[in-house]
Amino acid sequence: MPEINFITFLLSLNSSALVHLGQHADPTSGATAKNLPVAKQTIDVIAMLEEKTRGNLTDEEKRLLTNVLYELRLLYVKETGGE
């Protein structure tokens, strides 16, 4: 198992959101399915982390958090048609 730190935690949340956006197969079932409400909730959790950790992250952590959030938001908008 990889070391648990902020980056691995963030990547775990990112993977979960990608599964719920239908971008990756569920690792347990192998099936690909969308669950947009859960994807949005995960994106919102990441946004909350961004707000609550502001000023306390390394440059690498901040850059990753910003990029993950941007990419997930774009995918969500694409999947929902901009709703």
ABEGO torsion letter per residue (X at the ends): XBBBBAAAAAAAAAAAAAAAAGABBBAAAGBBBBBAAAAAAAAAAAAAAAAAABGABBAAAAAAAAAAAAAAAAAAAAAAGGX
